[in-house]
Amino acid sequence: MPKRFKASCPCCGSVELSAAELRLVMSPRRSFYLFRCPRCEQAVRKPAGPRIIELLTDGGVLSVRVHAS
């Protein structure tokens, strides 16, 4: 069974997402995850601390590292 994640949409509240519906962006200064709400289709961006990063990467969420210039 594929891993499911719970996240919060500002309009819809709690939603469930698959790893394929999430993206993790990591940089030395700030990391965050992105998703499109499955109910209202709003683009959502949330901060990601070390524990969230660990949970998402362990769950197979695609991550992108951005290096500050």
C-alpha positions in Angstrom: 0.0 0.0 0.0 1.4 3.4 -1.0 2.4 5.8 1.8 -0.1 8.6 2.6 0.6 11.9 4.2 -1.7 14.3 6.0 -1.3 18.0 5.3 -3.3 21.1 5.9 -4.8 23.3 3.1 -5.6 26.9 4.2 -9.1 26.6 2.6 -10.0 23.0 3.1 -8.2 21.9 6.3 -6.8 18.4 6.6 -6.2 16.5 3.3 -4.4 13.3 2.5 -1.7 13.1 -0.2 0.4 10.5 -1.8 4.2 10.9 -2.1 3.7 11.7 -5.8 1.5 14.7 -4.9 4.2 16.3 -2.8 7.5 18.0 -3.5 10.2 18.9 -1.1 12.5 21.8 -1.7 15.6 22.0 0.5 18.1 24.8 0.8 20.7 25.8 3.4 18.5 28.7 4.6 14.9 27.4 4.3 13.2 24.2 3.3 9.5 23.7 2.4 7.1 21.3 0.9 4.6 22.0 -1.9 1.4 20.4 -3.0 -1.8 21.2 -4.9 -4.9 20.6 -2.7 -6.9 17.7 -4.0 -10.1 19.4 -3.1 -9.8 23.0 -4.1 -6.6 22.7 -6.3 -5.0 25.6 -4.5 -1.2 25.6 -4.6 0.1 25.2 -1.0 3.6 25.8 0.4 4.5 24.9 4.0 7.8 25.1 5.9 9.7 21.9 6.5 11.9 21.4 9.5 14.3 18.5 10.0 11.6 16.1 11.2 9.3 16.8 8.3 12.1 16.5 5.8 13.0 13.1 7.3 9.4 11.8 7.1 8.9 13.0 3.6 12.1 11.7 2.2 11.7 8.3 4.0 8.2 8.2 2.5 9.5 8.6 -1.1 8.6 12.3 -1.7 10.7 13.8 -4.6 13.2 16.3 -3.2 15.1 19.1 -4.9 18.1 20.8 -3.4 18.6 24.4 -4.1 22.0 26.0 -3.5 22.1 29.7 -2.5 24.4 31.8 -4.8 
